[in-house]
Amino acid sequence: MILAFTLSMPGCPSWNGKWSGEGRKYAITHTFTKKEDIKNAVKILNERSFHYRWDDGWVARIDVHEVDSKQKRKLSNESLGFCNYDWMVRTIIQYGKPMADHEVKLHRAEAWGVVPE
């Protein structure tokens, strides 16, 4: 199963109210092959979209849809990457939601019953 993740910035408190990447395609794909990974992919696909909100008012949206290998190639050719926000997709796959490094550390600490410093 191949999922495509597409990035947009609907919450944009810039001087002109627009993201400089608006109108461009920012997408990456991930292939799931193992049975347990495919179950996770189905959960992700059922969500359809994810959001990440920064303290300064910016909001990222990650839309998810399934693609085949031909669509994956086409998307890879058209995409400008993921603007260094690949961590969002990585954490969606690992934890079910986009999380920054400090949030991942907190999540891991809580899972182990450790109080973070």
BAFI-3210 file (N, C-alpha, C; in Angstrom, 3 decimals, decimal comma, padded with zeros to 6 digits):
// residues 117
n [1|2|3|4|5|6|7|8|9|10|11|12|13|14|15|16|17|18|19|20|21|22|23|24|25|26|27|28|29|30|31|32|33|34|35|36|37|38|39|40|41|42|43|44|45|46|47|48|49|50|51|52|53|54|55|56|57|58|59|60|61|62|63|64|65|66|67|68|69|70|71|72|73|74|75|76|77|78|79|80|81|82|83|84|85|86|87|88|89|90|91|92|93|94|95|96|97|98|99|100|101|102|103|104|105|106|107|108|109|110|111|112|113|114|115|116|117]
n.u [000,851|000,580|000,902|000,187|001,298|000,338|001,308|000,075|-000,419|-002,725|-003,214|-001,921|-000,094|001,345|002,731|001,248|-000,754|-000,390|001,218|004,513|004,929|002,519|000,298|002,124|003,244|003,706|004,648|005,033|005,662|004,925|005,663|004,009|004,552|004,649|002,383|001,435|002,188|000,602|-001,900|-001,621|-001,329|-003,891|-005,351|-004,224|-004,979|-007,749|-008,069|-007,615|-006,791|-004,367|-003,332|-001,002|-000,123|001,644|003,031|003,142|001,003|000,953|-000,293|-000,106|-001,293|-001,757|-002,658|-003,885|-003,784|-004,408|-002,233|-001,243|001,626|002,275|001,048|002,512|005,105|004,549|003,703|006,039|007,704|006,447|006,413|007,813|009,156|009,013|009,358|011,182|009,614|009,332|009,404|006,869|005,356|006,791|006,272|003,507|003,246|004,596|003,395|000,774|000,054|001,160|004,147|006,489|010,037|010,369|007,847|007,716|009,699|008,482|006,199|007,384|008,592|006,342|005,155|006,923|006,568|008,048|008,971|009,498|012,310]
n.v [-001,173|002,174|005,378|008,801|011,912|015,175|018,523|021,562|025,002|026,199|027,949|030,957|033,394|035,458|038,558|039,162|037,349|034,995|031,912|031,427|029,213|028,631|027,318|025,689|022,266|020,162|017,178|013,859|010,332|007,171|003,787|000,949|-002,297|-004,572|-006,678|-005,667|-003,025|-002,219|-002,286|-000,103|001,857|001,879|002,928|005,500|006,414|006,452|008,671|010,813|013,609|015,613|017,899|020,402|022,663|025,594|027,644|030,282|030,790|029,709|027,108|023,818|021,597|018,238|016,263|013,029|010,359|007,336|005,942|004,491|002,757|004,047|006,561|007,373|007,739|009,865|011,842|012,151|013,252|015,696|016,981|019,313|018,361|018,269|020,536|020,414|019,394|016,725|015,319|015,468|013,600|011,309|011,131|010,922|008,389|006,878|007,614|008,369|010,997|014,310|015,364|017,469|017,334|017,861|017,180|014,485|013,495|014,052|012,450|009,888|009,826|009,947|007,531|005,760|006,355|008,349|011,432|014,231|016,493]
n.w [000,000|-000,863|000,390|-000,136|001,010|001,374|001,683|003,062|004,068|005,771|007,903|008,239|009,391|008,065|006,731|004,441|004,594|003,265|002,405|001,321|-000,239|-001,335|-003,765|-004,941|-005,356|-002,705|-001,718|-000,457|-000,560|000,999|001,294|002,396|003,432|005,129|006,973|009,515|009,230|007,118|008,305|010,007|008,046|006,941|009,087|009,160|006,628|006,941|008,558|006,861|006,937|008,669|011,221|012,227|014,693|015,335|017,966|017,150|015,535|012,956|010,876|009,792|007,311|006,549|004,048|003,218|000,936|-000,923|-003,370|-006,533|-007,974|-010,372|-010,061|-007,877|-008,971|-010,757|-008,970|-007,454|-009,379|-009,860|-007,421|-005,034|-002,908|000,675|002,116|004,271|006,286|006,707|009,055|010,078|008,636|009,285|012,071|012,048|010,954|012,913|015,406|015,000|014,729|013,779|015,297|016,896|017,723|020,532|021,452|020,843|022,562|025,025|024,787|024,679|027,222|028,878|028,152|029,304|031,887|033,018|034,438|032,550|032,377]
ca.u [000,000|001,346|000,164|000,750|001,079|000,447|001,438|-000,387|-000,359|-003,956|-003,121|-000,725|-000,104|002,393|002,362|000,230|-001,738|-000,144|002,434|005,323|004,833|001,146|000,157|003,114|002,933|004,633|004,108|005,931|004,937|005,509|005,166|003,808|004,567|004,375|000,978|001,129|002,344|-000,573|-002,982|-001,354|-001,607|-005,347|-005,755|-003,806|-005,825|-009,091|-008,054|-007,643|-005,938|-003,772|-002,951|-000,002|-000,236|002,767|002,641|003,086|-000,205|001,023|-000,929|000,164|-002,274|-001,208|-003,725|-003,391|-004,591|-003,706|-001,843|-000,573|003,035|002,319|000,729|003,653|006,148|004,094|003,723|007,449|008,239|005,806|006,551|009,009|009,592|008,077|009,794|011,827|008,610|009,221|009,185|005,435|004,940|007,446|005,578|002,161|003,404|005,016|002,579|-000,611|-000,178|002,419|004,714|007,861|010,964|010,089|006,612|008,070|010,397|007,472|005,385|008,180|008,748|005,057|004,962|007,793|006,234|009,122|008,651|010,559|012,919]
ca.v [000,000|003,423|006,573|010,097|012,948|016,473|019,598|022,932|025,853|027,001|028,993|031,659|034,764|036,277|039,950|039,244|036,288|033,864|031,112|031,602|027,988|028,440|027,075|024,689|020,933|019,597|015,862|012,709|009,067|006,137|002,460|000,028|-003,645|-005,591|-006,765|-004,741|-001,666|-001,939|-001,960|001,273|002,699|001,991|003,889|006,827|006,746|006,760|010,035|011,690|014,790|015,881|019,302|020,733|024,091|026,192|028,679|031,603|030,922|028,946|025,788|022,952|020,539|017,134|015,425|011,688|009,517|006,168|006,035|003,305|003,038|005,026|007,856|007,709|008,295|011,159|012,755|012,405|014,147|017,007|017,556|020,060|017,805|018,486|021,762|020,025|018,982|015,265|014,820|015,340|012,307|010,287|010,972|010,402|006,942|006,262|007,939|008,657|012,441|015,041|015,853|017,977|016,559|018,004|016,454|013,058|013,212|014,049|011,258|008,725|009,898|009,573|006,099|005,049|006,790|009,226|012,851|014,947|017,652]
ca.w [000,000|-000,958|000,770|-000,501|002,009|000,721|002,658|002,814|005,260|005,777|008,920|007,790|009,895|007,453|006,480|003,394|004,803|002,360|002,534|000,112|-001,035|-001,793|-005,199|-005,367|-004,848|-001,726|-001,401|-000,388|-000,455|001,842|000,936|003,511|002,872|006,139|007,357|010,608|008,707|006,285|009,248|010,405|006,881|006,826|010,123|008,692|005,481|007,439|009,115|005,678|007,068|009,972|011,388|013,232|015,012|016,060|018,923|016,514|014,733|011,715|010,912|008,637|007,052|005,774|003,493|002,902|000,054|-001,463|-004,778|-007,068|-008,289|-011,466|-009,459|-007,011|-009,840|-011,256|-007,831|-007,136|-010,415|-009,765|-006,086|-004,650|-001,628|001,779|002,806|005,540|007,269|006,627|010,411|010,304|008,082|010,109|013,345|011,757|010,782|014,176|016,575|014,641|014,599|013,625|016,557|016,850|018,562|021,965|021,735|020,801|023,820|026,083|024,559|025,104|028,683|029,475|027,921|030,243|033,228|033,483|034,427|031,836|033,064]
c.u [000,900|000,437|000,929|000,332|001,334|000,370|000,817|-000,308|-001,598|-003,968|-001,820|-000,734|001,017|001,854|001,259|-000,817|-001,554|001,165|003,210|005,272|003,445|001,100|001,162|002,756|004,063|004,049|005,236|005,072|005,668|004,844|005,138|003,720|004,219|002,921|000,610|001,272|001,143|-001,777|-002,840|-001,682|-003,105|-005,879|-005,426|-004,718|-007,236|-009,178|-008,192|-006,801|-005,504|-003,390|-001,852|-000,038|000,998|002,236|002,482|001,889|-000,195|000,360|-000,589|-000,963|-001,598|-002,381|-003,121|-004,352|-003,737|-003,415|-001,283|000,844|003,179|002,046|001,868|004,772|005,786|004,168|005,154|008,085|007,691|006,099|007,871|009,546|008,555|008,546|010,439|010,832|008,364|008,936|007,706|004,927|005,529|006,685|004,113|002,233|003,723|004,016|001,121|-000,963|001,167|002,873|006,145|008,722|010,644|008,806|006,841|008,769|009,417|006,600|006,111|008,337|007,457|004,786|005,782|007,508|007,279|008,654|009,783|011,058|012,501]
c.v [001,240|004,584|007,813|011,114|014,293|017,584|020,898|023,689|026,747|028,112|029,739|033,113|035,644|037,673|040,078|038,136|035,078|033,180|031,255|030,372|027,718|028,275|026,095|023,349|020,434|018,272|014,841|011,457|008,127|004,815|001,573|-001,378|-004,738|-005,517|-005,766|-003,281|-001,256|-001,612|-000,508|002,235|002,908|002,980|005,317|007,304|007,125|008,152|011,088|012,953|014,962|017,351|019,420|022,247|024,537|027,295|030,062|031,792|030,183|027,586|025,047|021,931|019,496|016,271|014,105|011,001|008,384|006,391|004,691|003,706|004,058|006,435|008,323|008,344|009,694|012,213|013,128|013,368|015,567|017,739|018,299|019,573|018,083|019,628|021,489|019,706|017,471|014,653|014,665|013,990|011,177|010,052|010,551|008,883|006,270|006,438|008,286|010,128|013,135|015,600|016,316|017,164|016,653|017,271|014,943|012,668|013,135|012,797|009,996|008,687|009,459|008,087|005,258|005,441|007,668|010,669|013,586|016,159|018,947]
c.w [000,000|-000,572|000,334|000,555|001,333|001,766|002,172|004,136|005,295|006,831|008,714|008,254|009,326|007,139|005,429|003,502|003,915|002,700|001,239|-000,791|-001,589|-003,310|-005,754|-004,743|-003,954|-001,268|-001,318|-000,236|000,490|001,468|002,171|002,946|003,882|006,571|008,453|010,161|007,851|007,170|009,716|009,265|006,703|007,866|009,697|007,561|005,925|008,058|008,010|005,779|008,518|010,015|012,429|013,436|015,806|016,967|018,285|015,583|013,408|011,924|009,625|008,527|006,171|005,340|003,034|001,942|-000,493|-002,942|-005,222|-007,491|-009,423|-010,930|-008,555|-007,829|-010,317|-010,143|-007,446|-008,124|-010,283|-008,455|-005,894|-003,301|-000,557|002,673|004,160|006,646|007,208|007,998|010,716|009,815|008,915|011,413|013,162|011,642|012,117|015,306|016,270|014,552|014,407|014,971|016,321|017,816|020,046|022,370|021,721|022,102|024,984|025,988|025,035|026,621|029,377|029,313|028,898|031,690|033,864|033,415|033,710|032,616|032,432]
res [m|i|l|a|f|t|l|s|m|p|g|c|p|s|w|n|g|k|w|s|g|e|g|r|k|y|a|i|t|h|t|f|t|k|k|e|d|i|k|n|a|v|k|i|l|n|e|r|s|f|h|y|r|w|d|d|g|w|v|a|r|i|d|v|h|e|v|d|s|k|q|k|r|k|l|s|n|e|s|l|g|f|c|n|y|d|w|m|v|r|t|i|i|q|y|g|k|p|m|a|d|h|e|v|k|l|h|r|a|e|a|w|g|v|v|p|e]
***
